[in-house]
Amino acid sequence: MKTALLVLEVILGLIVIVSILMQPSKSDALSGLVQGSKNETFYAKNKVRTKEVMLERLTVISMVLFAATTLVLNII
């Protein structure tokens, strides 16, 4: 049981690292603060289905599972 949880934790750790590194930087968004931006584009309306949102969701889910396996391993 403990070995399986350790393997799961390593896999989740790698998923977290890769998903964080694949996310685009937010520095491009700072230019929109100065110049102003319109949220009426096709991209802004369909932002729920974009690659960035999927990566953020994957990161959050994998971090929650990583934290849960870490707590379970500490209890065992």
All heavy atoms as a GROMACS GRO file, in nm:
protein
  580
    1MET      N    1   0.083  -0.120   0.000
    1MET     CA    2   0.000   0.000   0.000
    1MET      C    3   0.087   0.126   0.000
    1MET      O    4   0.061   0.220  -0.074
    1MET     CB    5  -0.092  -0.005   0.122
    1MET     CG    6  -0.179   0.115   0.138
    1MET     SD    7  -0.312   0.110   0.018
    1MET     CE    8  -0.407   0.247   0.070
    2LYS      N    9   0.188   0.123   0.087
    2LYS     CA   10   0.274   0.241   0.098
    2LYS      C   11   0.354   0.263  -0.030
    2LYS      O   12   0.372   0.377  -0.072
    2LYS     CB   13   0.367   0.224   0.218
    2LYS     CG   14   0.442   0.349   0.254
    2LYS     CD   15   0.519   0.331   0.382
    2LYS     CE   16   0.584   0.460   0.423
    2LYS     NZ   17   0.657   0.450   0.549
    3THR      N   18   0.398   0.155  -0.092
    3THR     CA   19   0.474   0.168  -0.216
    3THR      C   20   0.387   0.225  -0.328
    3THR      O   21   0.432   0.309  -0.406
    3THR     CB   22   0.529   0.030  -0.258
    3THR    OG1   23   0.602  -0.026  -0.149
    3THR    CG2   24   0.619   0.041  -0.379
    4ALA      N   25   0.263   0.180  -0.334
    4ALA     CA   26   0.171   0.231  -0.437
    4ALA      C   27   0.146   0.380  -0.418
    4ALA      O   28   0.140   0.456  -0.515
    4ALA     CB   29   0.040   0.154  -0.434
    5LEU      N   30   0.132   0.423  -0.293
    5LEU     CA   31   0.110   0.565  -0.266
    5LEU      C   32   0.234   0.647  -0.299
    5LEU      O   33   0.223   0.760  -0.348
    5LEU     CB   34   0.070   0.586  -0.120
    5LEU     CG   35  -0.073   0.547  -0.085
    5LEU    CD1   36  -0.096   0.558   0.066
    5LEU    CD2   37  -0.172   0.634  -0.160
    6LEU      N   38   0.352   0.592  -0.274
    6LEU     CA   39   0.476   0.663  -0.309
    6LEU      C   40   0.489   0.679  -0.460
    6LEU      O   41   0.529   0.786  -0.509
    6LEU     CB   42   0.597   0.589  -0.252
    6LEU     CG   43   0.624   0.609  -0.104
    6LEU    CD1   44   0.734   0.516  -0.057
    6LEU    CD2   45   0.662   0.753  -0.076
    7VAL      N   46   0.456   0.573  -0.535
    7VAL     CA   47   0.461   0.581  -0.681
    7VAL      C   48   0.360   0.683  -0.731
    7VAL      O   49   0.389   0.764  -0.820
    7VAL     CB   50   0.437   0.442  -0.743
    7VAL    CG1   51   0.416   0.451  -0.893
    7VAL    CG2   52   0.551   0.348  -0.710
    8LEU      N   53   0.238   0.682  -0.674
    8LEU     CA   54   0.135   0.779  -0.712
    8LEU      C   55   0.180   0.922  -0.682
    8LEU      O   56   0.157   1.013  -0.762
    8LEU     CB   57   0.004   0.749  -0.639
    8LEU     CG   58  -0.114   0.840  -0.668
    8LEU    CD1   59  -0.155   0.829  -0.815
    8LEU    CD2   60  -0.230   0.808  -0.577
    9GLU      N   61   0.247   0.939  -0.570
    9GLU     CA   62   0.294   1.074  -0.534
    9GLU      C   63   0.402   1.124  -0.630
    9GLU      O   64   0.403   1.241  -0.668
    9GLU     CB   65   0.346   1.075  -0.391
    9GLU     CG   66   0.381   1.213  -0.344
    9GLU     CD   67   0.396   1.222  -0.194
    9GLU    OE1   68   0.406   1.118  -0.127
    9GLU    OE2   69   0.398   1.335  -0.144
   10VAL      N   70   0.491   1.035  -0.672
   10VAL     CA   71   0.594   1.075  -0.768
   10VAL      C   72   0.531   1.112  -0.901
   10VAL      O   73   0.566   1.213  -0.963
   10VAL     CB   74   0.698   0.961  -0.785
   10VAL    CG1   75   0.788   0.987  -0.904
   10VAL    CG2   76   0.779   0.943  -0.658
   11ILE      N   77   0.434   1.032  -0.946
   11ILE     CA   78   0.366   1.062  -1.073
   11ILE      C   79   0.291   1.193  -1.064
   11ILE      O   80   0.298   1.277  -1.156
   11ILE     CB   81   0.272   0.946  -1.111
   11ILE    CG1   82   0.354   0.822  -1.146
   11ILE    CG2   83   0.181   0.984  -1.227
   11ILE    CD1   84   0.273   0.696  -1.163
   12LEU      N   85   0.220   1.216  -0.954
   12LEU     CA   86   0.148   1.342  -0.937
   12LEU      C   87   0.244   1.461  -0.929
   12LEU      O   88   0.216   1.569  -0.982
   12LEU     CB   89   0.061   1.338  -0.811
   12LEU     CG   90  -0.065   1.252  -0.821
   12LEU    CD1   91  -0.130   1.239  -0.684
   12LEU    CD2   92  -0.163   1.312  -0.920
   13GLY      N   93   0.358   1.442  -0.865
   13GLY     CA   94   0.458   1.549  -0.860
   13GLY      C   95   0.509   1.586  -0.997
   13GLY      O   96   0.524   1.703  -1.030
   14LEU      N   97   0.534   1.485  -1.081
   14LEU     CA   98   0.579   1.512  -1.217
   14LEU      C   99   0.470   1.582  -1.299
   14LEU      O  100   0.499   1.672  -1.379
   14LEU     CB  101   0.622   1.382  -1.285
   14LEU     CG  102   0.750   1.320  -1.230
   14LEU    CD1  103   0.773   1.184  -1.294
   14LEU    CD2  104   0.867   1.411  -1.252
   15ILE      N  105   0.345   1.541  -1.280
   15ILE     CA  106   0.234   1.606  -1.350
   15ILE      C  107   0.223   1.752  -1.310
   15ILE      O  108   0.202   1.840  -1.394
   15ILE     CB  109   0.101   1.531  -1.324
   15ILE    CG1  110   0.103   1.395  -1.392
   15ILE    CG2  111  -0.019   1.613  -1.371
   15ILE    CD1  112  -0.014   1.306  -1.358
   16VAL      N  113   0.240   1.780  -1.181
   16VAL     CA  114   0.233   1.919  -1.133
   16VAL      C  115   0.346   2.002  -1.195
   16VAL      O  116   0.323   2.113  -1.244
   16VAL     CB  117   0.241   1.923  -0.978
   16VAL    CG1  118   0.265   2.064  -0.929
   16VAL    CG2  119   0.116   1.866  -0.917
   17ILE      N  120   0.465   1.948  -1.196
   17ILE     CA  121   0.580   2.022  -1.251
   17ILE      C  122   0.560   2.052  -1.398
   17ILE      O  123   0.579   2.165  -1.445
   17ILE     CB  124   0.710   1.944  -1.226
   17ILE    CG1  125   0.743   1.943  -1.077
   17ILE    CG2  126   0.826   2.003  -1.306
   17ILE    CD1  127   0.854   1.848  -1.039
   18VAL      N  128   0.521   1.950  -1.474
   18VAL     CA  129   0.503   1.968  -1.618
   18VAL      C  130   0.389   2.064  -1.649
   18VAL      O  131   0.400   2.151  -1.736
   18VAL     CB  132   0.481   1.831  -1.687
   18VAL    CG1  133   0.438   1.847  -1.831
   18VAL    CG2  134   0.607   1.748  -1.679
   19SER      N  135   0.278   2.052  -1.576
   19SER     CA  136   0.164   2.140  -1.603
   19SER      C  137   0.195   2.285  -1.568
   19SER      O  138   0.147   2.377  -1.634
   19SER     CB  139   0.040   2.092  -1.529
   19SER     OG  140   0.056   2.102  -1.390
   20ILE      N  141   0.276   2.308  -1.467
   20ILE     CA  142   0.314   2.445  -1.432
   20ILE      C  143   0.410   2.503  -1.536
   20ILE      O  144   0.397   2.618  -1.579
   20ILE     CB  145   0.377   2.450  -1.291
   20ILE    CG1  146   0.269   2.428  -1.186
   20ILE    CG2  147   0.448   2.583  -1.268
   20ILE    CD1  148   0.321   2.415  -1.046
   21LEU      N  149   0.504   2.421  -1.581
   21LEU     CA  150   0.600   2.470  -1.680
   21LEU      C  151   0.537   2.494  -1.817
   21LEU      O  152   0.588   2.575  -1.894
   21LEU     CB  153   0.716   2.372  -1.693
   21LEU     CG  154   0.811   2.366  -1.573
   21LEU    CD1  155   0.915   2.258  -1.593
   21LEU    CD2  156   0.876   2.501  -1.549
   22MET      N  157   0.429   2.425  -1.849
   22MET     CA  158   0.365   2.442  -1.979
   22MET      C  159   0.274   2.564  -1.985
   22MET      O  160   0.235   2.607  -2.093
   22MET     CB  161   0.283   2.317  -2.014
   22MET     CG  162   0.368   2.199  -2.051
   22MET     SD  163   0.273   2.054  -2.091
   22MET     CE  164   0.180   2.111  -2.230
   23GLN      N  165   0.240   2.621  -1.869
   23GLN     CA  166   0.152   2.737  -1.869
   23GLN      C  167   0.224   2.860  -1.923
   23GLN      O  168   0.342   2.880  -1.894
   23GLN     CB  169   0.101   2.765  -1.727
   23GLN     CG  170   0.007   2.659  -1.677
   23GLN     CD  171  -0.043   2.688  -1.538
   23GLN    OE1  172  -0.015   2.793  -1.481
   23GLN    NE2  173  -0.116   2.595  -1.482
   24PRO      N  174   0.153   2.942  -2.001
   24PRO     CA  175   0.217   3.063  -2.055
   24PRO      C  176   0.239   3.166  -1.945
   24PRO      O  177   0.170   3.168  -1.843
   24PRO     CB  178   0.117   3.114  -2.158
   24PRO     CG  179  -0.014   3.062  -2.110
   24PRO     CD  180   0.015   2.930  -2.044
   25SER      N  181   0.336   3.254  -1.968
   25SER     CA  182   0.364   3.357  -1.868
   25SER      C  183   0.254   3.462  -1.869
   25SER      O  184   0.188   3.485  -1.970
   25SER     CB  185   0.499   3.422  -1.895
   25SER     OG  186   0.492   3.497  -2.013
   26LYS      N  187   0.236   3.525  -1.757
   26LYS     CA  188   0.132   3.628  -1.744
   26LYS      C  189   0.186   3.767  -1.774
   26LYS      O  190   0.114   3.865  -1.764
   26LYS     CB  191   0.073   3.626  -1.602
   26LYS     CG  192   0.012   3.495  -1.561
   26LYS     CD  193  -0.115   3.469  -1.635
   26LYS     CE  194  -0.176   3.338  -1.586
   26LYS     NZ  195  -0.297   3.307  -1.649
   27SER      N  196   0.311   3.780  -1.812
   27SER     CA  197   0.369   3.911  -1.838
   27SER      C  198   0.308   3.976  -1.962
   27SER      O  199   0.308   4.097  -1.975
   27SER     CB  200   0.520   3.901  -1.853
   27SER     OG  201   0.552   3.822  -1.966
   28ASP      N  202   0.258   3.894  -2.056
   28ASP     CA  203   0.195   3.951  -2.175
   28ASP      C  204   0.065   4.023  -2.140
   28ASP      O  205   0.025   4.115  -2.208
   28ASP     CB  206   0.165   3.841  -2.276
   28ASP     CG  207   0.292   3.776  -2.327
   28ASP    OD1  208   0.398   3.842  -2.320
   28ASP    OD2  209   0.285   3.661  -2.372
   29ALA      N  210   0.002   3.981  -2.034
   29ALA     CA  211  -0.126   4.041  -1.996
   29ALA      C  212  -0.108   4.180  -1.935
   29ALA      O  213  -0.202   4.258  -1.928
   29ALA     CB  214  -0.199   3.951  -1.899
   30LEU      N  215   0.011   4.212  -1.890
   30LEU     CA  216   0.035   4.343  -1.829
   30LEU      C  217   0.025   4.456  -1.930
   30LEU      O  218  -0.009   4.569  -1.894
   30LEU     CB  219   0.172   4.346  -1.761
   30LEU     CG  220   0.184   4.258  -1.638
   30LEU    CD1  221   0.326   4.265  -1.584
   30LEU    CD2  222   0.085   4.296  -1.532
   31SER      N  223   0.051   4.429  -2.056
   31SER     CA  224   0.038   4.534  -2.156
   31SER      C  225  -0.108   4.574  -2.176
   31SER      O  226  -0.137   4.687  -2.214
   31SER     CB  227   0.098   4.489  -2.289
   31SER     OG  228   0.024   4.380  -2.341
   32GLY      N  229  -0.200   4.483  -2.148
   32GLY     CA  230  -0.341   4.515  -2.158
   32GLY      C  231  -0.387   4.612  -2.052
   32GLY      O  232  -0.485   4.684  -2.071
   33LEU      N  233  -0.316   4.619  -1.940
   33LEU     CA  234  -0.351   4.714  -1.836
   33LEU      C  235  -0.323   4.857  -1.879
   33LEU      O  236  -0.398   4.948  -1.848
   33LEU     CB  237  -0.275   4.682  -1.708
   33LEU     CG  238  -0.312   4.554  -1.636
   33LEU    CD1  239  -0.218   4.531  -1.519
   33LEU    CD2  240  -0.455   4.558  -1.589
   34VAL      N  241  -0.214   4.875  -1.949
   34VAL     CA  242  -0.174   5.009  -1.991
   34VAL      C  243  -0.254   5.054  -2.112
   34VAL      O  244  -0.307   5.165  -2.116
   34VAL     CB  245  -0.022   5.012  -2.021
   34VAL    CG1  246   0.018   5.150  -2.072
   34VAL    CG2  247   0.056   4.975  -1.898
   35GLN      N  248  -0.267   4.967  -2.210
   35GLN     CA  249  -0.331   5.003  -2.335
   35GLN      C  250  -0.482   4.983  -2.330
   35GLN      O  251  -0.554   5.039  -2.411
   35GLN     CB  252  -0.274   4.918  -2.448
   35GLN     CG  253  -0.127   4.939  -2.469
   35GLN     CD  254  -0.071   4.837  -2.565
   35GLN    OE1  255  -0.140   4.748  -2.610
   35GLN    NE2  256   0.056   4.850  -2.595
   36GLY      N  257  -0.528   4.903  -2.242
   36GLY     CA  258  -0.669   4.869  -2.239
   36GLY      C  259  -0.695   4.751  -2.329
   36GLY      O  260  -0.625   4.729  -2.427
   37SER      N  261  -0.794   4.671  -2.296
   37SER     CA  262  -0.823   4.555  -2.379
   37SER      C  263  -0.973   4.538  -2.391
   37SER      O  264  -1.049   4.573  -2.303
   37SER     CB  265  -0.762   4.430  -2.317
   37SER     OG  266  -0.821   4.404  -2.192
   38LYS      N  267  -1.013   4.482  -2.503
   38LYS     CA  268  -1.154   4.456  -2.526
   38LYS      C  269  -1.180   4.308  -2.502
   38LYS      O  270  -1.110   4.224  -2.553
   38LYS     CB  271  -1.193   4.492  -2.669
   38LYS     CG  272  -1.182   4.640  -2.696
   38LYS     CD  273  -1.231   4.671  -2.835
   38LYS     CE  274  -1.222   4.822  -2.860
   38LYS     NZ  275  -1.268   4.858  -2.992
   39ASN      N  276  -1.282   4.278  -2.424
   39ASN     CA  277  -1.317   4.140  -2.396
   39ASN      C  278  -1.425   4.090  -2.490
   39ASN      O  279  -1.495   3.997  -2.460
   39ASN     CB  280  -1.364   4.125  -2.251
   39ASN     CG  281  -1.249   4.144  -2.155
   39ASN    OD1  282  -1.135   4.119  -2.190
   39ASN    ND2  283  -1.280   4.188  -2.035
   40GLU      N  284  -1.438   4.150  -2.604
   40GLU     CA  285  -1.542   4.114  -2.699
   40GLU      C  286  -1.490   4.021  -2.808
   40GLU      O  287  -1.555   4.001  -2.908
   40GLU     CB  288  -1.600   4.241  -2.762
   40GLU     CG  289  -1.643   4.344  -2.661
   40GLU     CD  290  -1.794   4.353  -2.652
   40GLU    OE1  291  -1.861   4.307  -2.742
   40GLU    OE2  292  -1.842   4.407  -2.553
   41THR      N  293  -1.372   3.966  -2.791
   41THR     CA  294  -1.315   3.879  -2.894
   41THR      C  295  -1.369   3.737  -2.880
   41THR      O  296  -1.424   3.699  -2.777
   41THR     CB  297  -1.162   3.876  -2.883
   41THR    OG1  298  -1.128   3.821  -2.756
   41THR    CG2  299  -1.103   4.016  -2.896
   42PHE      N  300  -1.350   3.658  -2.984
   42PHE     CA  301  -1.391   3.518  -2.980
   42PHE      C  302  -1.315   3.443  -2.873
   42PHE      O  303  -1.370   3.359  -2.803
   42PHE     CB  304  -1.367   3.454  -3.118
   42PHE     CG  305  -1.402   3.309  -3.123
   42PHE    CD1  306  -1.534   3.268  -3.132
   42PHE    CD2  307  -1.302   3.213  -3.119
   42PHE    CE1  308  -1.565   3.134  -3.136
   42PHE    CE2  309  -1.333   3.079  -3.122
   42PHE     CZ  310  -1.466   3.039  -3.131
   43TYR      N  311  -1.186   3.473  -2.860
   43TYR     CA  312  -1.103   3.407  -2.760
   43TYR      C  313  -1.154   3.435  -2.619
   43TYR      O  314  -1.159   3.346  -2.536
   43TYR     CB  315  -0.958   3.452  -2.775
   43TYR     CG  316  -0.867   3.397  -2.670
   43TYR    CD1  317  -0.826   3.266  -2.673
   43TYR    CD2  318  -0.822   3.478  -2.566
   43TYR    CE1  319  -0.742   3.215  -2.576
   43TYR    CE2  320  -0.738   3.428  -2.468
   43TYR     CZ  321  -0.699   3.296  -2.475
   43TYR     OH  322  -0.617   3.246  -2.379
   44ALA      N  323  -1.190   3.557  -2.591
   44ALA     CA  324  -1.235   3.593  -2.456
   44ALA      C  325  -1.370   3.529  -2.424
   44ALA      O  326  -1.395   3.491  -2.310
   44ALA     CB  327  -1.245   3.744  -2.443
   45LYS      N  328  -1.455   3.516  -2.524
   45LYS     CA  329  -1.587   3.457  -2.500
   45LYS      C  330  -1.578   3.307  -2.477
   45LYS      O  331  -1.658   3.250  -2.404
   45LYS     CB  332  -1.679   3.486  -2.618
   45LYS     CG  333  -1.721   3.630  -2.627
   45LYS     CD  334  -1.815   3.651  -2.744
   45LYS     CE  335  -1.853   3.798  -2.755
   45LYS     NZ  336  -1.939   3.822  -2.871
   46ASN      N  337  -1.481   3.240  -2.539
   46ASN     CA  338  -1.466   3.095  -2.527
   46ASN      C  339  -1.345   3.056  -2.444
   46ASN      O  340  -1.282   2.956  -2.470
   46ASN     CB  341  -1.455   3.034  -2.667
   46ASN     CG  342  -1.582   3.050  -2.744
   46ASN    OD1  343  -1.690   3.028  -2.691
   46ASN    ND2  344  -1.571   3.089  -2.869
   47LYS      N  345  -1.315   3.135  -2.344
   47LYS     CA  346  -1.196   3.111  -2.263
   47LYS      C  347  -1.207   2.985  -2.178
   47LYS      O  348  -1.107   2.932  -2.134
   47LYS     CB  349  -1.170   3.234  -2.174
   47LYS     CG  350  -1.031   3.238  -2.120
   47LYS     CD  351  -1.000   3.368  -2.056
   47LYS     CE  352  -0.857   3.366  -2.008
   47LYS     NZ  353  -0.815   3.490  -1.951
   48VAL      N  354  -1.328   2.936  -2.156
   48VAL     CA  355  -1.347   2.817  -2.074
   48VAL      C  356  -1.285   2.695  -2.140
   48VAL      O  357  -1.239   2.603  -2.073
   48VAL     CB  358  -1.498   2.795  -2.049
   48VAL    CG1  359  -1.523   2.668  -1.971
   48VAL    CG2  360  -1.556   2.914  -1.976
   49ARG      N  361  -1.276   2.694  -2.271
   49ARG     CA  362  -1.229   2.576  -2.344
   49ARG      C  363  -1.085   2.588  -2.393
   49ARG      O  364  -1.041   2.506  -2.472
   49ARG     CB  365  -1.320   2.551  -2.464
   49ARG     CG  366  -1.459   2.511  -2.423
   49ARG     CD  367  -1.542   2.484  -2.543
   49ARG     NE  368  -1.655   2.575  -2.540
   49ARG     CZ  369  -1.732   2.602  -2.640
   49ARG    NH1  370  -1.709   2.547  -2.756
   49ARG    NH2  371  -1.832   2.685  -2.628
   50THR      N  372  -1.011   2.683  -2.348
   50THR     CA  373  -0.877   2.704  -2.400
   50THR      C  374  -0.775   2.613  -2.331
   50THR      O  375  -0.803   2.553  -2.227
   50THR     CB  376  -0.832   2.850  -2.382
   50THR    OG1  377  -0.834   2.881  -2.243
   50THR    CG2  378  -0.921   2.945  -2.459
   51LYS      N  379  -0.657   2.607  -2.390
   51LYS     CA  380  -0.549   2.524  -2.336
   51LYS      C  381  -0.504   2.575  -2.199
   51LYS      O  382  -0.475   2.495  -2.111
   51LYS     CB  383  -0.432   2.528  -2.435
   51LYS     CG  384  -0.311   2.452  -2.392
   51LYS     CD  385  -0.200   2.468  -2.494
   51LYS     CE  386  -0.070   2.417  -2.440
   51LYS     NZ  387   0.041   2.446  -2.531
   52GLU      N  388  -0.501   2.706  -2.182
   52GLU     CA  389  -0.455   2.762  -2.056
   52GLU      C  390  -0.547   2.724  -1.940
   52GLU      O  391  -0.501   2.691  -1.830
   52GLU     CB  392  -0.446   2.915  -2.065
   52GLU     CG  393  -0.334   2.965  -2.154
   52GLU     CD  394  -0.375   2.973  -2.300
   52GLU    OE1  395  -0.494   2.954  -2.330
   52GLU    OE2  396  -0.287   2.996  -2.384
   53VAL      N  397  -0.677   2.726  -1.964
   53VAL     CA  398  -0.772   2.692  -1.859
   53VAL      C  399  -0.761   2.543  -1.826
   53VAL      O  400  -0.767   2.504  -1.708
   53VAL     CB  401  -0.916   2.729  -1.901
   53VAL    CG1  402  -1.018   2.680  -1.801
   53VAL    CG2  403  -0.928   2.879  -1.917
   54MET      N  404  -0.742   2.460  -1.927
   54MET     CA  405  -0.728   2.317  -1.902
   54MET      C  406  -0.601   2.288  -1.822
   54MET      O  407  -0.602   2.204  -1.732
   54MET     CB  408  -0.724   2.240  -2.035
   54MET     CG  409  -0.854   2.251  -2.112
   54MET     SD  410  -0.993   2.195  -2.017
   54MET     CE  411  -1.025   2.043  -2.099
   55LEU      N  412  -0.493   2.360  -1.851
   55LEU     CA  413  -0.370   2.342  -1.775
   55LEU      C  414  -0.387   2.388  -1.630
   55LEU      O  415  -0.334   2.326  -1.537
   55LEU     CB  416  -0.255   2.416  -1.840
   55LEU     CG  417  -0.192   2.349  -1.962
   55LEU    CD1  418  -0.093   2.443  -2.029
   55LEU    CD2  419  -0.126   2.220  -1.924
   56GLU      N  420  -0.459   2.498  -1.610
   56GLU     CA  421  -0.484   2.545  -1.473
   56GLU      C  422  -0.566   2.443  -1.394
   56GLU      O  423  -0.538   2.416  -1.278
   56GLU     CB  424  -0.556   2.679  -1.476
   56GLU     CG  425  -0.469   2.795  -1.517
   56GLU     CD  426  -0.545   2.926  -1.523
   56GLU    OE1  427  -0.653   2.935  -1.461
   56GLU    OE2  428  -0.496   3.018  -1.589
   57ARG      N  429  -0.668   2.388  -1.458
   57ARG     CA  430  -0.751   2.287  -1.391
   57ARG      C  431  -0.669   2.162  -1.358
   57ARG      O  432  -0.681   2.106  -1.250
   57ARG     CB  433  -0.870   2.250  -1.478
   57ARG     CG  434  -0.973   2.358  -1.485
   57ARG     CD  435  -1.089   2.318  -1.573
   57ARG     NE  436  -1.181   2.428  -1.589
   57ARG     CZ  437  -1.272   2.434  -1.683
   57ARG    NH1  438  -1.284   2.336  -1.771
   57ARG    NH2  439  -1.352   2.538  -1.691
   58LEU      N  440  -0.587   2.118  -1.453
   58LEU     CA  441  -0.503   2.002  -1.430
   58LEU      C  442  -0.407   2.027  -1.315
   58LEU      O  443  -0.386   1.939  -1.230
   58LEU     CB  444  -0.425   1.967  -1.557
   58LEU     CG  445  -0.326   1.852  -1.548
   58LEU    CD1  446  -0.399   1.720  -1.527
   58LEU    CD2  447  -0.240   1.846  -1.671
   59THR      N  448  -0.352   2.147  -1.308
   59THR     CA  449  -0.260   2.182  -1.200
   59THR      C  450  -0.329   2.179  -1.065
   59THR      O  451  -0.277   2.123  -0.968
   59THR     CB  452  -0.198   2.320  -1.226
   59THR    OG1  453  -0.136   2.320  -1.354
   59THR    CG2  454  -0.096   2.355  -1.120
   60VAL      N  455  -0.446   2.238  -1.057
   60VAL     CA  456  -0.518   2.242  -0.929
   60VAL      C  457  -0.559   2.103  -0.884
   60VAL      O  458  -0.540   2.066  -0.767
   60VAL     CB  459  -0.642   2.335  -0.941
   60VAL    CG1  460  -0.732   2.321  -0.820
   60VAL    CG2  461  -0.599   2.478  -0.959
   61ILE      N  462  -0.611   2.023  -0.976
   61ILE     CA  463  -0.655   1.888  -0.939
   61ILE      C  464  -0.536   1.803  -0.897
   61ILE      O  465  -0.542   1.732  -0.796
   61ILE     CB  466  -0.731   1.824  -1.057
   61ILE    CG1  467  -0.865   1.894  -1.076
   61ILE    CG2  468  -0.752   1.675  -1.034
   61ILE    CD1  469  -0.938   1.855  -1.203
   62SER      N  470  -0.427   1.811  -0.970
   62SER     CA  471  -0.311   1.731  -0.934
   62SER      C  472  -0.248   1.778  -0.803
   62SER      O  473  -0.197   1.697  -0.725
   62SER     CB  474  -0.207   1.729  -1.046
   62SER     OG  475  -0.168   1.858  -1.080
   63MET      N  476  -0.253   1.908  -0.775
   63MET     CA  477  -0.200   1.957  -0.647
   63MET      C  478  -0.285   1.909  -0.529
   63MET      O  479  -0.232   1.874  -0.424
   63MET     CB  480  -0.194   2.110  -0.646
   63MET     CG  481  -0.077   2.166  -0.724
   63MET     SD  482   0.082   2.115  -0.662
   63MET     CE  483   0.080   2.179  -0.497
   64VAL      N  484  -0.417   1.907  -0.546
   64VAL     CA  485  -0.505   1.858  -0.439
   64VAL      C  486  -0.479   1.710  -0.414
   64VAL      O  487  -0.467   1.666  -0.299
   64VAL     CB  488  -0.652   1.885  -0.475
   64VAL    CG1  489  -0.746   1.812  -0.382
   64VAL    CG2  490  -0.681   2.034  -0.472
   65LEU      N  491  -0.467   1.632  -0.522
   65LEU     CA  492  -0.438   1.489  -0.506
   65LEU      C  493  -0.300   1.466  -0.446
   65LEU      O  494  -0.281   1.376  -0.364
   65LEU     CB  495  -0.451   1.418  -0.641
   65LEU     CG  496  -0.592   1.408  -0.698
   65LEU    CD1  497  -0.588   1.349  -0.838
   65LEU    CD2  498  -0.680   1.324  -0.607
   66PHE      N  499  -0.203   1.548  -0.485
   66PHE     CA  500  -0.068   1.538  -0.429
   66PHE      C  501  -0.070   1.566  -0.279
   66PHE      O  502  -0.007   1.494  -0.201
   66PHE     CB  503   0.025   1.636  -0.500
   66PHE     CG  504   0.168   1.628  -0.456
   66PHE    CD1  505   0.252   1.532  -0.508
   66PHE    CD2  506   0.218   1.719  -0.364
   66PHE    CE1  507   0.384   1.524  -0.468
   66PHE    CE2  508   0.350   1.712  -0.323
   66PHE     CZ  509   0.433   1.614  -0.375
   67ALA      N  510  -0.143   1.669  -0.238
   67ALA     CA  511  -0.153   1.701  -0.095
   67ALA      C  512  -0.223   1.590  -0.018
   67ALA      O  513  -0.182   1.555   0.093
   67ALA     CB  514  -0.226   1.834  -0.076
   68ALA      N  515  -0.327   1.533  -0.078
   68ALA     CA  516  -0.399   1.424  -0.011
   68ALA      C  517  -0.311   1.300   0.006
   68ALA      O  518  -0.310   1.239   0.114
   68ALA     CB  519  -0.526   1.389  -0.091
   69THR      N  520  -0.236   1.265  -0.097
   69THR     CA  521  -0.148   1.148  -0.084
   69THR      C  522  -0.035   1.174   0.015
   69THR      O  523   0.007   1.082   0.087
   69THR     CB  524  -0.089   1.106  -0.220
   69THR    OG1  525  -0.021   1.217  -0.278
   69THR    CG2  526  -0.195   1.053  -0.313
   70THR      N  527   0.011   1.298   0.022
   70THR     CA  528   0.114   1.331   0.121
   70THR      C  529   0.061   1.317   0.263
   70THR      O  530   0.129   1.260   0.350
   70THR     CB  531   0.164   1.475   0.098
   70THR    OG1  532   0.212   1.487  -0.034
   70THR    CG2  533   0.274   1.511   0.196
   71LEU      N  534  -0.062   1.362   0.285
   71LEU     CA  535  -0.122   1.346   0.419
   71LEU      C  536  -0.144   1.200   0.453
   71LEU      O  537  -0.118   1.156   0.566
   71LEU     CB  538  -0.254   1.423   0.425
   71LEU     CG  539  -0.243   1.574   0.427
   71LEU    CD1  540  -0.381   1.638   0.420
   71LEU    CD2  541  -0.171   1.621   0.552
   72VAL      N  542  -0.191   1.122   0.358
   72VAL     CA  543  -0.214   0.979   0.382
   72VAL      C  544  -0.082   0.908   0.411
   72VAL      O  545  -0.076   0.823   0.501
   72VAL     CB  546  -0.288   0.914   0.262
   72VAL    CG1  547  -0.290   0.764   0.272
   72VAL    CG2  548  -0.429   0.969   0.252
   73LEU      N  549   0.023   0.942   0.336
   73LEU     CA  550   0.153   0.881   0.364
   73LEU      C  551   0.206   0.918   0.501
   73LEU      O  552   0.274   0.836   0.566
   73LEU     CB  553   0.254   0.921   0.256
   73LEU     CG  554   0.244   0.844   0.124
   73LEU    CD1  555   0.331   0.909   0.019
   73LEU    CD2  556   0.285   0.700   0.146
   74ASN      N  557   0.181   1.039   0.547
   74ASN     CA  558   0.227   1.080   0.680
   74ASN      C  559   0.149   1.009   0.791
   74ASN      O  560   0.202   0.984   0.898
   74ASN     CB  561   0.217   1.230   0.697
   74ASN     CG  562   0.330   1.302   0.628
   74ASN    OD1  563   0.439   1.249   0.615
   74ASN    ND2  564   0.303   1.421   0.581
   75ILE      N  565   0.022   0.979   0.763
   75ILE     CA  566  -0.061   0.909   0.863
   75ILE      C  567  -0.019   0.762   0.874
   75ILE      O  568  -0.017   0.707   0.984
   75ILE     CB  569  -0.210   0.924   0.828
   75ILE    CG1  570  -0.251   1.068   0.847
   75ILE    CG2  571  -0.296   0.831   0.913
   75ILE    CD1  572  -0.392   1.101   0.800
   76ILE      N  573   0.016   0.702   0.760
   76ILE     CA  574   0.054   0.559   0.758
   76ILE      C  575   0.186   0.536   0.826
   76ILE      O  576   0.276   0.596   0.837
   76ILE     CB  577   0.058   0.505   0.614
   76ILE    CG1  578  -0.083   0.501   0.559
   76ILE    CG2  579   0.121   0.369   0.608
   76ILE    CD1  580  -0.093   0.452   0.417
   0.00000   0.00000   0.00000
